[in-house]
Amino acid sequence: MSQQYKRIAVKIGSNVLTRKDGALDVTRMSALVDQIAELRENGIEVILISSGAVASGRGELKEAVSRKMDSVDQRQLFSAVGQAKLINRYYELFREHRLPVGQVLTMKESFSTRRHYLNQRNCMMVMLENGVIPIVNENDTVSVTELMFTDNDELSGLIATMMDVQALIILSNVDGIYNGLPGEPGVEVIREVEPERDLQEYIRTEKSGFGRGGMMTKCSIARKVADEGIEVIIANGKRDDVLTDLVLRPGSRVCTRFAPREGNVSSVKKWVAHSTGFTKGKVYLNAKAVEAVCGDRAVSILPVGVTHVEGDFEKGDLVRIMSPEGQNLGVGRVAYSCEEAARVIGQHDCKPLVHYDYLYLE
């Protein structure tokens, strides 16, 4: 059964890697590293997306931090100290298994252009081809405010689709998504989530203690990644042997599994789908164009179906696709600059404003 996966991405949350006082839980880290080593022995490539740097730095510095520092300064300081400590610990633990690791620090901006996206992908592909385990984290020392990912759940979704993994495993401090308030009579983990199932009523909005996100973010990312044909599993990283059970012994562990949608999605569309935060403008369609674009057949957006454009964008930038009423329909990579697009609006016999290969409908 282990051969169902050739490559997986594993995201480990802050609450899995840290104790209540904010210090690194080295015992838990060691156990997870042992499990990843076992997966490698079974021929499975692993990309590790690890939180814990900020929490680790907080635990290291404790009372030494100036109370006058604002939240951004604190985050940068804790990350700078904690990231060094975190990667060093991973290095030592994986070295016991004779497994080399490499650090990949990234930012949201690094996914904003196709060229940067492919550069990152190439870097990690080279690592995997040479037996190196990529350990990915956001570069919190320079990623602040609007430059930040929602949390490492969002980052793990980007990495999973970029690297064409078969499964993304998100390890948190809960067993999965519950159909009610955990602990109440009759409440249990939702084991399987089909592509069209809506879990909105079950998701609590509280955020985790050391992380920036919560189950709402995990569910949103899981749905998007699963829609791109990748299995997503949310499980409890504090359970013994959780990784090896999930991967090598499917069905033996309580978790929430998001079933992947069938059908292939191109790598370009995957990039577009996860780059909605980098749009430079808006393209408004008329009603007839909306009907065509949202129909069963894949169609491009032609200038004749566009009423007007907004924003300052260049050829190759990402734009939001809008209905006449201002409803967001999706994202596309535009083939014109804003000035060129404005000149051809409503015209026939022009090349597509957004080709369907570069169009992602939400």
C-alpha positions as a LaTeX table, in Angstrom:
\begin{tabular}{lrrr}
\hline
Residue & $x$ (\AA) & $y$ (\AA) & $z$ (\AA) \\
\hline
Met1 & 0.00 & 0.00 & 0.00 \\
Ser2 & 2.93 & 2.38 & 0.57 \\
Gln3 & 3.45 & 2.60 & $-3.18$ \\
Gln4 & 0.28 & 4.65 & $-3.58$ \\
Tyr5 & 2.53 & 7.64 & $-2.80$ \\
Lys6 & 5.82 & 8.45 & $-4.49$ \\
Arg7 & 6.10 & 12.00 & $-3.16$ \\
Ile8 & 4.28 & 13.71 & $-0.29$ \\
Ala9 & 4.36 & 17.08 & 1.45 \\
Val10 & 4.13 & 17.14 & 5.25 \\
Lys11 & 3.22 & 20.33 & 7.07 \\
Ile12 & 3.96 & 20.37 & 10.80 \\
Gly13 & 2.21 & 23.09 & 12.79 \\
Ser14 & 3.63 & 25.20 & 15.60 \\
Asn15 & 1.40 & 23.54 & 18.20 \\
Val16 & 2.87 & 20.17 & 17.28 \\
Leu17 & 6.49 & 21.26 & 17.64 \\
Thr18 & 6.29 & 23.42 & 20.77 \\
Arg19 & 5.49 & 22.87 & 24.41 \\
Lys20 & 3.15 & 25.11 & 26.37 \\
Asp21 & 6.02 & 27.38 & 27.41 \\
Gly22 & 6.96 & 27.98 & 23.77 \\
Ala23 & 10.12 & 25.86 & 23.85 \\
Leu24 & 10.77 & 23.30 & 21.13 \\
Asp25 & 9.40 & 19.85 & 21.88 \\
Val26 & 12.55 & 17.96 & 20.88 \\
Thr27 & 11.04 & 14.58 & 21.73 \\
Arg28 & 8.16 & 15.16 & 19.32 \\
Met29 & 10.50 & 16.49 & 16.64 \\
Ser30 & 12.70 & 13.41 & 16.99 \\
Ala31 & 9.71 & 11.08 & 16.67 \\
Leu32 & 8.51 & 12.80 & 13.51 \\
Val33 & 11.99 & 12.73 & 11.99 \\
Asp34 & 12.18 & 8.98 & 12.72 \\
Gln35 & 8.89 & 8.50 & 10.87 \\
Ile36 & 10.02 & 10.56 & 7.87 \\
Ala37 & 13.19 & 8.46 & 7.75 \\
Glu38 & 11.03 & 5.32 & 7.66 \\
Leu39 & 9.00 & 6.75 & 4.78 \\
Arg40 & 12.23 & 7.45 & 2.91 \\
Glu41 & 13.28 & 3.84 & 3.46 \\
Asn42 & 10.04 & 2.85 & 1.75 \\
Gly43 & 10.98 & 4.89 & $-1.32$ \\
Ile44 & 8.73 & 7.89 & $-0.61$ \\
Glu45 & 10.08 & 11.40 & $-1.20$ \\
Val46 & 9.13 & 13.86 & 1.54 \\
Ile47 & 8.99 & 17.65 & 1.44 \\
Leu48 & 8.73 & 19.07 & 4.94 \\
Ile49 & 6.98 & 22.39 & 5.58 \\
Ser50 & 7.77 & 23.20 & 9.18 \\
Ser51 & 6.43 & 25.88 & 11.47 \\
Gly52 & 7.98 & 26.52 & 14.84 \\
Ala53 & 10.66 & 29.14 & 14.16 \\
Val54 & 8.85 & 32.07 & 15.77 \\
Ala55 & 7.63 & 29.99 & 18.70 \\
Ser56 & 11.13 & 28.57 & 19.11 \\
Gly57 & 12.68 & 32.03 & 19.17 \\
Arg58 & 10.10 & 33.22 & 21.66 \\
Gly59 & 10.95 & 30.33 & 23.95 \\
Glu60 & 14.68 & 30.95 & 23.57 \\
Leu61 & 14.61 & 34.67 & 24.38 \\
Lys62 & 11.80 & 34.66 & 26.95 \\
Glu63 & 12.20 & 37.69 & 29.23 \\
Ala64 & 15.14 & 39.17 & 27.34 \\
Val65 & 12.87 & 40.91 & 24.81 \\
Ser66 & 12.22 & 44.63 & 25.15 \\
Arg67 & 8.60 & 45.34 & 26.02 \\
Lys68 & 8.71 & 48.38 & 23.71 \\
Met69 & 8.94 & 46.24 & 20.58 \\
Asp70 & 5.85 & 46.07 & 18.37 \\
Ser71 & 4.45 & 42.79 & 17.05 \\
Val72 & 6.28 & 42.98 & 13.70 \\
Asp73 & 9.65 & 43.63 & 15.35 \\
Gln74 & 9.06 & 40.78 & 17.77 \\
Arg75 & 8.12 & 38.39 & 14.98 \\
Gln76 & 11.27 & 39.28 & 13.01 \\
Leu77 & 13.48 & 38.86 & 16.08 \\
Phe78 & 11.92 & 35.58 & 17.20 \\
Ser79 & 12.12 & 34.20 & 13.66 \\
Ala80 & 15.77 & 35.14 & 13.19 \\
Val81 & 16.76 & 33.40 & 16.42 \\
Gly82 & 14.28 & 30.53 & 16.20 \\
Gln83 & 14.89 & 29.58 & 12.57 \\
Ala84 & 18.58 & 28.95 & 13.24 \\
Lys85 & 17.70 & 26.82 & 16.24 \\
Leu86 & 14.98 & 24.92 & 14.40 \\
Ile87 & 16.97 & 24.00 & 11.28 \\
Asn88 & 20.01 & 23.05 & 13.35 \\
Arg89 & 17.87 & 20.66 & 15.37 \\
Tyr90 & 16.45 & 19.10 & 12.20 \\
Tyr91 & 19.96 & 18.79 & 10.76 \\
Glu92 & 21.19 & 16.89 & 13.81 \\
Leu93 & 18.13 & 14.61 & 13.99 \\
Phe94 & 18.17 & 13.69 & 10.29 \\
Arg95 & 21.94 & 13.18 & 10.36 \\
Glu96 & 21.37 & 10.28 & 12.77 \\
His97 & 19.56 & 8.59 & 9.87 \\
Arg98 & 22.26 & 9.69 & 7.38 \\
Leu99 & 19.74 & 11.85 & 5.59 \\
Pro100 & 20.86 & 15.29 & 4.33 \\
Val101 & 18.48 & 18.22 & 4.61 \\
Gly102 & 18.33 & 21.61 & 2.93 \\
Gln103 & 16.68 & 24.80 & 4.12 \\
Val104 & 14.26 & 26.64 & 1.83 \\
Leu105 & 13.12 & 30.02 & 3.13 \\
Thr106 & 10.50 & 31.63 & 0.94 \\
Met107 & 8.08 & 34.55 & 0.82 \\
Lys108 & 4.70 & 35.17 & $-0.71$ \\
Glu109 & 6.35 & 37.40 & $-3.30$ \\
Ser110 & 8.38 & 34.41 & $-4.51$ \\
Phe111 & 5.19 & 32.93 & $-5.98$ \\
Ser112 & 4.01 & 36.13 & $-7.66$ \\
Thr113 & 5.61 & 35.52 & $-11.06$ \\
Arg114 & 5.86 & 32.36 & $-13.10$ \\
Arg115 & 9.65 & 32.74 & $-13.33$ \\
His116 & 10.13 & 32.92 & $-9.55$ \\
Tyr117 & 7.68 & 30.05 & $-9.13$ \\
Leu118 & 9.65 & 27.81 & $-11.50$ \\
Asn119 & 12.98 & 28.82 & $-9.93$ \\
Gln120 & 11.75 & 27.60 & $-6.55$ \\
Arg121 & 10.38 & 24.42 & $-8.06$ \\
Asn122 & 13.66 & 23.69 & $-9.81$ \\
Cys123 & 15.61 & 24.23 & $-6.58$ \\
Met124 & 13.54 & 21.69 & $-4.68$ \\
Met125 & 13.47 & 19.22 & $-7.57$ \\
Val126 & 17.28 & 19.23 & $-7.62$ \\
Met127 & 17.29 & 18.60 & $-3.86$ \\
Leu128 & 14.92 & 15.64 & $-4.17$ \\
Glu129 & 16.84 & 14.17 & $-7.11$ \\
Asn130 & 19.98 & 14.19 & $-4.97$ \\
Gly131 & 18.39 & 12.63 & $-1.89$ \\
Val132 & 18.10 & 15.88 & 0.08 \\
Ile133 & 14.98 & 16.54 & 2.16 \\
Pro134 & 13.74 & 20.12 & 1.60 \\
Ile135 & 12.66 & 21.83 & 4.83 \\
Val136 & 10.51 & 24.79 & 3.89 \\
Asn137 & 9.41 & 27.73 & 6.02 \\
Glu138 & 8.33 & 31.29 & 5.44 \\
Asn139 & 11.13 & 33.83 & 5.81 \\
Asp140 & 9.49 & 35.68 & 8.69 \\
Thr141 & 12.51 & 37.95 & 9.15 \\
Val142 & 11.48 & 39.87 & 6.01 \\
Ser143 & 7.85 & 38.77 & 5.46 \\
Val144 & 5.65 & 41.20 & 7.35 \\
Thr145 & 2.05 & 42.44 & 7.14 \\
Glu146 & 0.71 & 42.12 & 3.58 \\
Leu147 & 3.78 & 40.16 & 2.46 \\
Met148 & 2.96 & 37.30 & 4.82 \\
Phe149 & 1.19 & 34.07 & 4.03 \\
Thr150 & $-1.98$ & 33.52 & 6.05 \\
Asp151 & 0.10 & 30.83 & 7.75 \\
Asn152 & 2.16 & 27.78 & 6.79 \\
Asp153 & $-1.03$ & 25.97 & 5.78 \\
Glu154 & $-1.28$ & 28.36 & 2.82 \\
Leu155 & 2.42 & 27.85 & 2.08 \\
Ser156 & 2.05 & 24.06 & 2.25 \\
Gly157 & $-0.76$ & 24.19 & $-0.31$ \\
Leu158 & 1.43 & 26.14 & $-2.71$ \\
Ile159 & 4.36 & 23.75 & $-2.21$ \\
Ala160 & 2.16 & 20.67 & $-2.64$ \\
Thr161 & 0.74 & 21.79 & $-5.98$ \\
Met162 & 4.04 & 23.20 & $-7.21$ \\
Met163 & 5.89 & 19.95 & $-6.51$ \\
Asp164 & 3.21 & 17.60 & $-7.91$ \\
Val165 & 2.89 & 15.53 & $-4.76$ \\
Gln166 & 0.29 & 12.78 & $-4.40$ \\
Ala167 & $-0.68$ & 13.82 & $-0.88$ \\
Leu168 & $-0.43$ & 16.77 & 1.50 \\
Ile169 & $-0.51$ & 15.83 & 5.17 \\
Ile170 & $-1.28$ & 18.69 & 7.55 \\
Leu171 & $-0.34$ & 17.84 & 11.13 \\
Ser172 & $-2.09$ & 19.88 & 13.80 \\
Asn173 & $-2.95$ & 19.27 & 17.47 \\
Val174 & $-6.40$ & 17.80 & 16.70 \\
Asp175 & $-7.44$ & 14.55 & 15.02 \\
Gly176 & $-9.20$ & 16.29 & 12.14 \\
Ile177 & $-12.40$ & 18.23 & 11.47 \\
Tyr178 & $-15.22$ & 17.41 & 13.86 \\
Asn179 & $-18.95$ & 17.45 & 13.09 \\
Gly180 & $-19.55$ & 19.47 & 16.26 \\
Leu181 & $-17.81$ & 20.65 & 19.39 \\
Pro182 & $-15.14$ & 18.06 & 20.34 \\
Gly183 & $-15.97$ & 16.28 & 23.56 \\
Glu184 & $-19.72$ & 16.63 & 23.29 \\
Pro185 & $-21.88$ & 13.48 & 23.01 \\
Gly186 & $-22.08$ & 12.07 & 19.49 \\
Val187 & $-19.43$ & 14.38 & 18.07 \\
Glu188 & $-16.79$ & 12.66 & 15.96 \\
Val189 & $-14.16$ & 13.32 & 13.33 \\
Ile190 & $-15.39$ & 13.64 & 9.75 \\
Arg191 & $-13.37$ & 10.89 & 8.07 \\
Glu192 & $-13.99$ & 11.63 & 4.38 \\
Val193 & $-14.74$ & 14.91 & 2.57 \\
Glu194 & $-15.94$ & 14.55 & $-1.01$ \\
Pro195 & $-15.16$ & 17.28 & $-3.57$ \\
Glu196 & $-18.54$ & 19.03 & $-3.39$ \\
Arg197 & $-19.13$ & 18.79 & 0.36 \\
Asp198 & $-19.45$ & 22.07 & 2.29 \\
Leu199 & $-17.97$ & 22.00 & 5.81 \\
Gln200 & $-18.66$ & 25.65 & 6.67 \\
Glu201 & $-21.09$ & 24.83 & 9.48 \\
Tyr202 & $-18.54$ & 22.64 & 11.27 \\
Ile203 & $-15.52$ & 24.94 & 11.19 \\
Arg204 & $-14.63$ & 26.92 & 14.30 \\
Thr205 & $-12.91$ & 30.26 & 13.76 \\
Glu206 & $-10.50$ & 30.17 & 16.71 \\
Lys207 & $-6.81$ & 30.33 & 15.86 \\
Ser208 & $-4.18$ & 28.04 & 17.31 \\
Gly209 & $-2.04$ & 29.08 & 20.24 \\
Phe210 & 1.32 & 29.57 & 18.55 \\
Gly211 & 0.27 & 29.69 & 14.88 \\
Arg212 & $-1.46$ & 32.41 & 12.84 \\
Gly213 & $-4.17$ & 30.23 & 11.33 \\
Gly214 & $-6.87$ & 27.84 & 12.41 \\
Met215 & $-9.13$ & 25.11 & 11.08 \\
Met216 & $-10.90$ & 27.54 & 8.74 \\
Thr217 & $-7.64$ & 28.13 & 6.87 \\
Lys218 & $-6.76$ & 24.44 & 6.86 \\
Cys219 & $-10.15$ & 23.53 & 5.43 \\
Ser220 & $-9.96$ & 26.22 & 2.73 \\
Ile221 & $-6.46$ & 25.21 & 1.65 \\
Ala222 & $-7.35$ & 21.51 & 1.77 \\
Arg223 & $-10.36$ & 22.06 & $-0.48$ \\
Lys224 & $-8.36$ & 24.04 & $-3.05$ \\
Val225 & $-5.49$ & 21.53 & $-3.12$ \\
Ala226 & $-7.86$ & 18.55 & $-3.35$ \\
Asp227 & $-9.65$ & 20.26 & $-6.25$ \\
Glu228 & $-6.31$ & 20.14 & $-8.07$ \\
Gly229 & $-6.14$ & 16.37 & $-7.76$ \\
Ile230 & $-4.04$ & 16.03 & $-4.59$ \\
Glu231 & $-5.21$ & 14.06 & $-1.57$ \\
Val232 & $-5.16$ & 16.14 & 1.64 \\
Ile233 & $-5.13$ & 14.68 & 5.14 \\
Ile234 & $-5.57$ & 16.62 & 8.40 \\
Ala235 & $-4.38$ & 14.65 & 11.42 \\
Asn236 & $-2.99$ & 14.95 & 14.94 \\
Gly237 & 0.79 & 15.35 & 14.88 \\
Lys238 & 1.05 & 14.63 & 18.59 \\
Arg239 & $-0.12$ & 11.03 & 18.13 \\
Asp240 & 2.60 & 8.39 & 18.09 \\
Asp241 & 3.47 & 6.97 & 14.65 \\
Val242 & 0.91 & 9.21 & 12.97 \\
Leu243 & 2.88 & 9.72 & 9.74 \\
Thr244 & 3.85 & 6.12 & 9.18 \\
Asp245 & 0.31 & 4.99 & 9.98 \\
Leu246 & $-1.25$ & 7.47 & 7.54 \\
Val247 & 1.11 & 6.66 & 4.69 \\
Leu248 & 2.06 & 3.00 & 5.16 \\
Arg249 & $-1.09$ & 1.74 & 6.86 \\
Pro250 & $-4.02$ & 3.67 & 5.32 \\
Gly251 & $-7.22$ & 3.48 & 7.33 \\
Ser252 & $-5.49$ & 2.71 & 10.62 \\
Arg253 & $-5.55$ & 6.30 & 11.90 \\
Val254 & $-8.39$ & 8.68 & 12.74 \\
Cys255 & $-8.09$ & 11.72 & 10.46 \\
Thr256 & $-9.99$ & 13.87 & 7.97 \\
Arg257 & $-9.25$ & 13.02 & 4.35 \\
Phe258 & $-10.16$ & 15.35 & 1.50 \\
Ala259 & $-10.71$ & 13.19 & $-1.56$ \\
Pro260 & $-8.91$ & 14.52 & $-4.64$ \\
Arg261 & $-10.96$ & 15.65 & $-7.61$ \\
Glu262 & $-10.39$ & 13.47 & $-10.65$ \\
Gly263 & $-8.76$ & 14.90 & $-13.75$ \\
Asn264 & $-5.42$ & 16.55 & $-14.46$ \\
Val265 & $-4.73$ & 20.22 & $-13.81$ \\
Ser266 & $-1.85$ & 21.86 & $-15.67$ \\
Ser267 & 1.06 & 23.27 & $-13.70$ \\
Val268 & 0.28 & 26.73 & $-15.07$ \\
Lys269 & $-3.30$ & 26.57 & $-13.82$ \\
Lys270 & $-2.05$ & 25.39 & $-10.43$ \\
Trp271 & 0.18 & 28.45 & $-10.22$ \\
Val272 & $-2.69$ & 30.75 & $-11.26$ \\
Ala273 & $-5.05$ & 29.13 & $-8.75$ \\
His274 & $-2.70$ & 29.79 & $-5.83$ \\
Ser275 & $-1.68$ & 33.29 & $-6.91$ \\
Thr276 & $-4.96$ & 35.10 & $-6.36$ \\
Gly277 & $-3.25$ & 37.48 & $-3.94$ \\
Phe278 & $-1.01$ & 38.89 & $-6.69$ \\
Thr279 & $-3.58$ & 40.25 & $-9.13$ \\
Lys280 & $-2.82$ & 43.65 & $-10.66$ \\
Gly281 & $-6.22$ & 44.52 & $-12.07$ \\
Lys282 & $-9.72$ & 43.45 & $-13.05$ \\
Val283 & $-11.37$ & 42.42 & $-16.31$ \\
Tyr284 & $-15.17$ & 42.83 & $-16.47$ \\
Leu285 & $-17.15$ & 40.52 & $-18.75$ \\
Asn286 & $-20.56$ & 40.99 & $-20.32$ \\
Ala287 & $-23.35$ & 38.54 & $-19.53$ \\
Lys288 & $-22.82$ & 36.48 & $-22.68$ \\
Ala289 & $-19.12$ & 36.07 & $-21.95$ \\
Val290 & $-19.85$ & 35.04 & $-18.37$ \\
Glu291 & $-22.23$ & 32.36 & $-19.60$ \\
Ala292 & $-19.58$ & 31.03 & $-22.00$ \\
Val293 & $-16.70$ & 31.13 & $-19.53$ \\
Cys294 & $-18.69$ & 29.46 & $-16.74$ \\
Gly295 & $-20.14$ & 26.79 & $-19.03$ \\
Asp296 & $-19.11$ & 23.17 & $-19.39$ \\
Arg297 & $-16.64$ & 23.83 & $-22.21$ \\
Ala298 & $-13.21$ & 25.44 & $-21.72$ \\
Val299 & $-13.18$ & 28.80 & $-23.48$ \\
Ser300 & $-10.83$ & 31.76 & $-23.56$ \\
Ile301 & $-11.80$ & 35.32 & $-22.70$ \\
Leu302 & $-11.96$ & 37.34 & $-25.92$ \\
Pro303 & $-11.92$ & 41.16 & $-26.11$ \\
Val304 & $-15.41$ & 41.13 & $-27.65$ \\
Gly305 & $-16.80$ & 39.81 & $-24.35$ \\
Val306 & $-15.10$ & 42.45 & $-22.17$ \\
Thr307 & $-16.87$ & 45.65 & $-21.10$ \\
His308 & $-14.01$ & 47.40 & $-19.30$ \\
Val309 & $-10.78$ & 46.85 & $-17.38$ \\
Glu310 & $-9.40$ & 48.31 & $-14.16$ \\
Gly311 & $-5.91$ & 48.55 & $-12.71$ \\
Asp312 & $-2.36$ & 49.03 & $-13.95$ \\
Phe313 & $-1.21$ & 45.70 & $-15.35$ \\
Glu314 & 1.37 & 44.52 & $-17.86$ \\
Lys315 & 1.27 & 41.61 & $-20.29$ \\
Gly316 & 1.72 & 38.40 & $-18.28$ \\
Asp317 & 0.31 & 39.81 & $-15.03$ \\
Leu318 & $-2.55$ & 38.17 & $-13.17$ \\
Val319 & $-5.98$ & 39.82 & $-13.18$ \\
Arg320 & $-9.29$ & 39.05 & $-11.56$ \\
Ile321 & $-12.16$ & 38.08 & $-13.84$ \\
Met322 & $-15.37$ & 39.86 & $-12.88$ \\
Ser323 & $-19.07$ & 39.57 & $-13.78$ \\
Pro324 & $-21.09$ & 42.66 & $-14.81$ \\
Glu325 & $-22.36$ & 42.84 & $-11.21$ \\
Gly326 & $-18.84$ & 42.83 & $-9.77$ \\
Gln327 & $-18.81$ & 39.19 & $-8.67$ \\
Asn328 & $-15.36$ & 37.59 & $-8.66$ \\
Leu329 & $-15.31$ & 34.67 & $-11.11$ \\
Gly330 & $-11.66$ & 33.70 & $-11.04$ \\
Val331 & $-8.13$ & 34.67 & $-11.98$ \\
Gly332 & $-6.28$ & 34.70 & $-15.28$ \\
Arg333 & $-2.95$ & 35.60 & $-16.82$ \\
Val334 & $-3.57$ & 38.48 & $-19.19$ \\
Ala335 & $-2.05$ & 38.66 & $-22.68$ \\
Tyr336 & $-2.28$ & 42.46 & $-22.99$ \\
Ser337 & $-1.13$ & 45.46 & $-20.97$ \\
Cys338 & $-3.92$ & 47.60 & $-19.51$ \\
Glu339 & $-3.48$ & 50.20 & $-22.30$ \\
Glu340 & $-3.58$ & 47.55 & $-25.02$ \\
Ala341 & $-6.58$ & 45.84 & $-23.43$ \\
Ala342 & $-8.51$ & 49.12 & $-23.28$ \\
Arg343 & $-7.96$ & 49.65 & $-27.03$ \\
Val344 & $-9.29$ & 46.24 & $-28.11$ \\
Ile345 & $-12.29$ & 45.97 & $-25.77$ \\
Gly346 & $-15.41$ & 44.89 & $-27.69$ \\
Gln347 & $-13.52$ & 44.06 & $-30.88$ \\
His348 & $-13.76$ & 40.85 & $-32.90$ \\
Asp349 & $-10.89$ & 38.89 & $-34.47$ \\
Cys350 & $-8.37$ & 39.66 & $-31.71$ \\
Lys351 & $-6.24$ & 37.20 & $-29.79$ \\
Pro352 & $-7.68$ & 36.16 & $-26.40$ \\
Leu353 & $-7.33$ & 38.58 & $-23.53$ \\
Val354 & $-6.94$ & 35.52 & $-21.26$ \\
His355 & $-6.34$ & 32.12 & $-22.82$ \\
Tyr356 & $-8.19$ & 29.24 & $-21.15$ \\
Asp357 & $-4.86$ & 27.54 & $-20.38$ \\
Tyr358 & $-4.14$ & 30.50 & $-18.06$ \\
Leu359 & $-7.63$ & 30.84 & $-16.59$ \\
Tyr360 & $-8.70$ & 29.51 & $-13.19$ \\
Leu361 & $-12.35$ & 29.78 & $-12.19$ \\
Glu362 & $-13.15$ & 29.83 & $-8.48$ \\
\hline
\end{tabular}
